[in-house]
């Protein structure tokens, strides 16, 4: 039988320093990564709008700077994904340890 975590138990868990530290660590990565992604994504249309001569300049034969920048967004997204997956493993391990401890506490209370 799966133990049920009530509202009071959840509030106690959410107030624990370990849980709050996990949320802060996740936020410290996710917010800057999201802001970077948005800025990088919007840099292409802004660059094309403000500096069309630079962005229409051929870089490799008929391939322009704008086209290269647009393709670089795919690489940037995959790199950001890899960084997040690597960091998320640590978050998952910490969360699993907290869940395991909480489950043991609930089972001990039921005995």
PyMOL CGO cylinders between C-alpha atoms (Angstrom):
from pymol import cmd
from pymol.cgo import CYLINDER

trace = [
    CYLINDER, 0.00, 0.00, 0.00, 1.35, 3.42, -0.97, 0.3, 1, 1, 1, 1, 1, 1,
    CYLINDER, 1.35, 3.42, -0.97, 1.56, 5.88, 1.95, 0.3, 1, 1, 1, 1, 1, 1,
    CYLINDER, 1.56, 5.88, 1.95, -0.44, 9.07, 1.49, 0.3, 1, 1, 1, 1, 1, 1,
    CYLINDER, -0.44, 9.07, 1.49, 1.26, 12.37, 2.20, 0.3, 1, 1, 1, 1, 1, 1,
    CYLINDER, 1.26, 12.37, 2.20, -1.16, 14.85, 3.71, 0.3, 1, 1, 1, 1, 1, 1,
    CYLINDER, -1.16, 14.85, 3.71, -1.08, 18.63, 3.44, 0.3, 1, 1, 1, 1, 1, 1,
    CYLINDER, -1.08, 18.63, 3.44, 0.64, 19.06, 6.82, 0.3, 1, 1, 1, 1, 1, 1,
    CYLINDER, 0.64, 19.06, 6.82, 3.35, 16.55, 5.88, 0.3, 1, 1, 1, 1, 1, 1,
    CYLINDER, 3.35, 16.55, 5.88, 3.89, 18.28, 2.53, 0.3, 1, 1, 1, 1, 1, 1,
    CYLINDER, 3.89, 18.28, 2.53, 4.20, 21.70, 4.20, 0.3, 1, 1, 1, 1, 1, 1,
    CYLINDER, 4.20, 21.70, 4.20, 6.74, 20.28, 6.66, 0.3, 1, 1, 1, 1, 1, 1,
    CYLINDER, 6.74, 20.28, 6.66, 8.74, 18.77, 3.80, 0.3, 1, 1, 1, 1, 1, 1,
    CYLINDER, 8.74, 18.77, 3.80, 8.59, 22.01, 1.81, 0.3, 1, 1, 1, 1, 1, 1,
    CYLINDER, 8.59, 22.01, 1.81, 9.93, 23.91, 4.82, 0.3, 1, 1, 1, 1, 1, 1,
    CYLINDER, 9.93, 23.91, 4.82, 12.98, 21.65, 5.24, 0.3, 1, 1, 1, 1, 1, 1,
    CYLINDER, 12.98, 21.65, 5.24, 16.31, 23.33, 4.42, 0.3, 1, 1, 1, 1, 1, 1,
    CYLINDER, 16.31, 23.33, 4.42, 17.37, 20.41, 2.19, 0.3, 1, 1, 1, 1, 1, 1,
    CYLINDER, 17.37, 20.41, 2.19, 14.22, 20.72, 0.05, 0.3, 1, 1, 1, 1, 1, 1,
    CYLINDER, 14.22, 20.72, 0.05, 14.51, 24.50, -0.16, 0.3, 1, 1, 1, 1, 1, 1,
    CYLINDER, 14.51, 24.50, -0.16, 18.19, 24.19, -1.15, 0.3, 1, 1, 1, 1, 1, 1,
    CYLINDER, 18.19, 24.19, -1.15, 17.20, 21.78, -3.94, 0.3, 1, 1, 1, 1, 1, 1,
    CYLINDER, 17.20, 21.78, -3.94, 14.62, 24.26, -5.25, 0.3, 1, 1, 1, 1, 1, 1,
    CYLINDER, 14.62, 24.26, -5.25, 17.15, 27.12, -5.10, 0.3, 1, 1, 1, 1, 1, 1,
    CYLINDER, 17.15, 27.12, -5.10, 19.78, 25.07, -6.96, 0.3, 1, 1, 1, 1, 1, 1,
    CYLINDER, 19.78, 25.07, -6.96, 17.30, 24.15, -9.66, 0.3, 1, 1, 1, 1, 1, 1,
    CYLINDER, 17.30, 24.15, -9.66, 16.13, 27.75, -9.97, 0.3, 1, 1, 1, 1, 1, 1,
    CYLINDER, 16.13, 27.75, -9.97, 19.75, 29.00, -10.18, 0.3, 1, 1, 1, 1, 1, 1,
    CYLINDER, 19.75, 29.00, -10.18, 20.20, 26.87, -13.29, 0.3, 1, 1, 1, 1, 1, 1,
    CYLINDER, 20.20, 26.87, -13.29, 16.78, 27.01, -14.96, 0.3, 1, 1, 1, 1, 1, 1,
    CYLINDER, 16.78, 27.01, -14.96, 16.17, 30.77, -14.83, 0.3, 1, 1, 1, 1, 1, 1,
    CYLINDER, 16.17, 30.77, -14.83, 19.53, 31.87, -16.34, 0.3, 1, 1, 1, 1, 1, 1,
    CYLINDER, 19.53, 31.87, -16.34, 19.38, 29.06, -18.92, 0.3, 1, 1, 1, 1, 1, 1,
    CYLINDER, 19.38, 29.06, -18.92, 15.87, 30.12, -19.95, 0.3, 1, 1, 1, 1, 1, 1,
    CYLINDER, 15.87, 30.12, -19.95, 16.85, 33.78, -20.17, 0.3, 1, 1, 1, 1, 1, 1,
    CYLINDER, 16.85, 33.78, -20.17, 19.91, 32.87, -22.23, 0.3, 1, 1, 1, 1, 1, 1,
    CYLINDER, 19.91, 32.87, -22.23, 17.81, 30.72, -24.57, 0.3, 1, 1, 1, 1, 1, 1,
    CYLINDER, 17.81, 30.72, -24.57, 15.25, 33.51, -25.11, 0.3, 1, 1, 1, 1, 1, 1,
    CYLINDER, 15.25, 33.51, -25.11, 17.95, 36.14, -25.68, 0.3, 1, 1, 1, 1, 1, 1,
    CYLINDER, 17.95, 36.14, -25.68, 19.81, 33.88, -28.12, 0.3, 1, 1, 1, 1, 1, 1,
    CYLINDER, 19.81, 33.88, -28.12, 16.61, 33.02, -29.95, 0.3, 1, 1, 1, 1, 1, 1,
    CYLINDER, 16.61, 33.02, -29.95, 15.54, 36.66, -30.25, 0.3, 1, 1, 1, 1, 1, 1,
    CYLINDER, 15.54, 36.66, -30.25, 19.02, 37.80, -31.29, 0.3, 1, 1, 1, 1, 1, 1,
    CYLINDER, 19.02, 37.80, -31.29, 18.48, 36.55, -34.84, 0.3, 1, 1, 1, 1, 1, 1,
    CYLINDER, 18.48, 36.55, -34.84, 15.37, 38.59, -35.73, 0.3, 1, 1, 1, 1, 1, 1,
    CYLINDER, 15.37, 38.59, -35.73, 16.75, 41.61, -33.88, 0.3, 1, 1, 1, 1, 1, 1,
    CYLINDER, 16.75, 41.61, -33.88, 20.08, 41.33, -35.70, 0.3, 1, 1, 1, 1, 1, 1,
    CYLINDER, 20.08, 41.33, -35.70, 18.38, 40.95, -39.08, 0.3, 1, 1, 1, 1, 1, 1,
    CYLINDER, 18.38, 40.95, -39.08, 16.20, 43.95, -38.31, 0.3, 1, 1, 1, 1, 1, 1,
    CYLINDER, 16.20, 43.95, -38.31, 18.91, 46.30, -37.03, 0.3, 1, 1, 1, 1, 1, 1,
    CYLINDER, 18.91, 46.30, -37.03, 21.95, 45.10, -39.00, 0.3, 1, 1, 1, 1, 1, 1,
    CYLINDER, 21.95, 45.10, -39.00, 20.63, 43.69, -42.29, 0.3, 1, 1, 1, 1, 1, 1,
    CYLINDER, 20.63, 43.69, -42.29, 23.89, 44.42, -44.13, 0.3, 1, 1, 1, 1, 1, 1,
    CYLINDER, 23.89, 44.42, -44.13, 25.93, 42.39, -41.66, 0.3, 1, 1, 1, 1, 1, 1,
    CYLINDER, 25.93, 42.39, -41.66, 23.46, 39.51, -41.48, 0.3, 1, 1, 1, 1, 1, 1,
    CYLINDER, 23.46, 39.51, -41.48, 23.08, 39.26, -45.27, 0.3, 1, 1, 1, 1, 1, 1,
    CYLINDER, 23.08, 39.26, -45.27, 26.84, 39.08, -45.80, 0.3, 1, 1, 1, 1, 1, 1,
    CYLINDER, 26.84, 39.08, -45.80, 27.95, 35.76, -47.34, 0.3, 1, 1, 1, 1, 1, 1,
    CYLINDER, 27.95, 35.76, -47.34, 30.08, 33.65, -45.01, 0.3, 1, 1, 1, 1, 1, 1,
    CYLINDER, 30.08, 33.65, -45.01, 30.55, 30.39, -46.91, 0.3, 1, 1, 1, 1, 1, 1,
    CYLINDER, 30.55, 30.39, -46.91, 29.65, 30.82, -50.55, 0.3, 1, 1, 1, 1, 1, 1,
    CYLINDER, 29.65, 30.82, -50.55, 25.94, 31.72, -50.72, 0.3, 1, 1, 1, 1, 1, 1,
    CYLINDER, 25.94, 31.72, -50.72, 25.39, 30.93, -47.00, 0.3, 1, 1, 1, 1, 1, 1,
    CYLINDER, 25.39, 30.93, -47.00, 24.81, 34.18, -45.09, 0.3, 1, 1, 1, 1, 1, 1,
    CYLINDER, 24.81, 34.18, -45.09, 25.65, 35.14, -41.52, 0.3, 1, 1, 1, 1, 1, 1,
    CYLINDER, 25.65, 35.14, -41.52, 21.93, 35.06, -40.67, 0.3, 1, 1, 1, 1, 1, 1,
    CYLINDER, 21.93, 35.06, -40.67, 21.64, 31.50, -41.98, 0.3, 1, 1, 1, 1, 1, 1,
    CYLINDER, 21.64, 31.50, -41.98, 24.70, 30.42, -39.96, 0.3, 1, 1, 1, 1, 1, 1,
    CYLINDER, 24.70, 30.42, -39.96, 23.31, 32.09, -36.85, 0.3, 1, 1, 1, 1, 1, 1,
    CYLINDER, 23.31, 32.09, -36.85, 19.94, 30.39, -37.39, 0.3, 1, 1, 1, 1, 1, 1,
    CYLINDER, 19.94, 30.39, -37.39, 21.63, 26.99, -37.68, 0.3, 1, 1, 1, 1, 1, 1,
    CYLINDER, 21.63, 26.99, -37.68, 23.70, 27.70, -34.58, 0.3, 1, 1, 1, 1, 1, 1,
    CYLINDER, 23.70, 27.70, -34.58, 20.45, 27.90, -32.62, 0.3, 1, 1, 1, 1, 1, 1,
    CYLINDER, 20.45, 27.90, -32.62, 19.97, 24.16, -33.14, 0.3, 1, 1, 1, 1, 1, 1,
    CYLINDER, 19.97, 24.16, -33.14, 23.42, 23.45, -31.72, 0.3, 1, 1, 1, 1, 1, 1,
    CYLINDER, 23.42, 23.45, -31.72, 22.82, 25.83, -28.83, 0.3, 1, 1, 1, 1, 1, 1,
    CYLINDER, 22.82, 25.83, -28.83, 19.50, 24.14, -27.98, 0.3, 1, 1, 1, 1, 1, 1,
    CYLINDER, 19.50, 24.14, -27.98, 21.15, 20.68, -27.94, 0.3, 1, 1, 1, 1, 1, 1,
    CYLINDER, 21.15, 20.68, -27.94, 24.05, 21.93, -25.81, 0.3, 1, 1, 1, 1, 1, 1,
    CYLINDER, 24.05, 21.93, -25.81, 21.63, 23.55, -23.36, 0.3, 1, 1, 1, 1, 1, 1,
    CYLINDER, 21.63, 23.55, -23.36, 19.63, 20.31, -23.27, 0.3, 1, 1, 1, 1, 1, 1,
    CYLINDER, 19.63, 20.31, -23.27, 22.77, 18.33, -22.47, 0.3, 1, 1, 1, 1, 1, 1,
    CYLINDER, 22.77, 18.33, -22.47, 23.73, 20.72, -19.69, 0.3, 1, 1, 1, 1, 1, 1,
    CYLINDER, 23.73, 20.72, -19.69, 20.24, 20.51, -18.21, 0.3, 1, 1, 1, 1, 1, 1,
    CYLINDER, 20.24, 20.51, -18.21, 20.17, 16.71, -18.35, 0.3, 1, 1, 1, 1, 1, 1,
    CYLINDER, 20.17, 16.71, -18.35, 23.53, 16.53, -16.59, 0.3, 1, 1, 1, 1, 1, 1,
    CYLINDER, 23.53, 16.53, -16.59, 22.38, 18.93, -13.89, 0.3, 1, 1, 1, 1, 1, 1,
    CYLINDER, 22.38, 18.93, -13.89, 18.94, 17.30, -13.60, 0.3, 1, 1, 1, 1, 1, 1,
    CYLINDER, 18.94, 17.30, -13.60, 20.56, 13.99, -12.63, 0.3, 1, 1, 1, 1, 1, 1,
    CYLINDER, 20.56, 13.99, -12.63, 21.87, 15.66, -9.47, 0.3, 1, 1, 1, 1, 1, 1,
    CYLINDER, 21.87, 15.66, -9.47, 18.45, 17.16, -8.76, 0.3, 1, 1, 1, 1, 1, 1,
    CYLINDER, 18.45, 17.16, -8.76, 16.81, 13.77, -9.25, 0.3, 1, 1, 1, 1, 1, 1,
    CYLINDER, 16.81, 13.77, -9.25, 19.26, 12.02, -6.91, 0.3, 1, 1, 1, 1, 1, 1,
    CYLINDER, 19.26, 12.02, -6.91, 18.68, 14.63, -4.18, 0.3, 1, 1, 1, 1, 1, 1,
    CYLINDER, 18.68, 14.63, -4.18, 14.89, 14.40, -4.62, 0.3, 1, 1, 1, 1, 1, 1,
    CYLINDER, 14.89, 14.40, -4.62, 15.02, 10.59, -4.50, 0.3, 1, 1, 1, 1, 1, 1,
    CYLINDER, 15.02, 10.59, -4.50, 16.99, 10.71, -1.24, 0.3, 1, 1, 1, 1, 1, 1,
    CYLINDER, 16.99, 10.71, -1.24, 14.40, 13.05, 0.28, 0.3, 1, 1, 1, 1, 1, 1,
    CYLINDER, 14.40, 13.05, 0.28, 11.54, 10.82, -0.94, 0.3, 1, 1, 1, 1, 1, 1,
    CYLINDER, 11.54, 10.82, -0.94, 13.22, 7.73, 0.46, 0.3, 1, 1, 1, 1, 1, 1,
    CYLINDER, 13.22, 7.73, 0.46, 13.72, 9.38, 3.85, 0.3, 1, 1, 1, 1, 1, 1,
    CYLINDER, 13.72, 9.38, 3.85, 10.14, 10.67, 3.87, 0.3, 1, 1, 1, 1, 1, 1,
    CYLINDER, 10.14, 10.67, 3.87, 8.75, 7.25, 2.94, 0.3, 1, 1, 1, 1, 1, 1,
    CYLINDER, 8.75, 7.25, 2.94, 10.70, 5.61, 5.76, 0.3, 1, 1, 1, 1, 1, 1,
    CYLINDER, 10.70, 5.61, 5.76, 9.37, 8.20, 8.21, 0.3, 1, 1, 1, 1, 1, 1,
    CYLINDER, 9.37, 8.20, 8.21, 5.78, 7.57, 7.07, 0.3, 1, 1, 1, 1, 1, 1,
    CYLINDER, 5.78, 7.57, 7.07, 6.19, 3.80, 7.37, 0.3, 1, 1, 1, 1, 1, 1,
    CYLINDER, 6.19, 3.80, 7.37, 7.72, 4.17, 10.84, 0.3, 1, 1, 1, 1, 1, 1,
    CYLINDER, 7.72, 4.17, 10.84, 4.73, 6.28, 11.93, 0.3, 1, 1, 1, 1, 1, 1,
    CYLINDER, 4.73, 6.28, 11.93, 2.27, 3.63, 10.71, 0.3, 1, 1, 1, 1, 1, 1,
    CYLINDER, 2.27, 3.63, 10.71, 3.90, 0.87, 12.77, 0.3, 1, 1, 1, 1, 1, 1,
]
cmd.load_cgo(trace, "trace")
